[in-house]
Amino acid sequence: MATLEDPFGKVRPKLVAARTEFLAELARFQAAELERRPSPEDWSALEVAYHLYVVDGLTLQEMRRVQEEDNPELPALETEGPRVTRETARDLSLDAVLAGMAARREEILQFLAELPPAAWERPCHHHAWGALKFYQLVNVLAQHDRQHARQLVEIRERLRPSDSGTSQAASANSSLSSS
């Protein structure tokens, strides 16, 4: 079995870039918008950020299991993450969520940095994706961050009325005043 050359060196930039993308989208929210939901069944931007914190914790547990057990069956994090988020999201503050996200991601990076190259090949099994290697599980975190960065864009668009109507009205007024 061939092992990946410097697997941590390859995945770290992906994890950092995806988290930076998410945080950049979160920073585009005004303070008053962070806790607003586009609809009662949707999450607010702050709840989405908290969700990333929760999923990082659940994923770190599973990463440890993959390193400690032989070919473990992974739980359905795609349903477990949202469930835990909904059950535990209470009295969230932006500062606390950001601090938690940073600390948890640092914990993940530290864990990954200490793994030998062969550890990245350890197998696990996901109910929907089938057989996986450890490095594939790690790559899911970057995809997850990007998915929720896109979700933040959608939330912001739904919270803010389209500027196109305002721009058209401004253009019409500008045309009238210049005549």
Protein Blocks (a to p, Z undefined) as FASTA:
>chain_A
ZZdehkllmmmmmmmmmmmmmmmmmmmpcfklmmpcfbfkbccfklmmmmmmmmmmmmmm
mmmmmmmpghiacddfklmmmmmmmmmmghiafklmmmmmmmmmmmmmmmmmmpcfklmm
pccddfklopadfklmmmmmmmmmmmmmmmmmmmmmmmpccfklmmmmmmmmmmmmmZZ
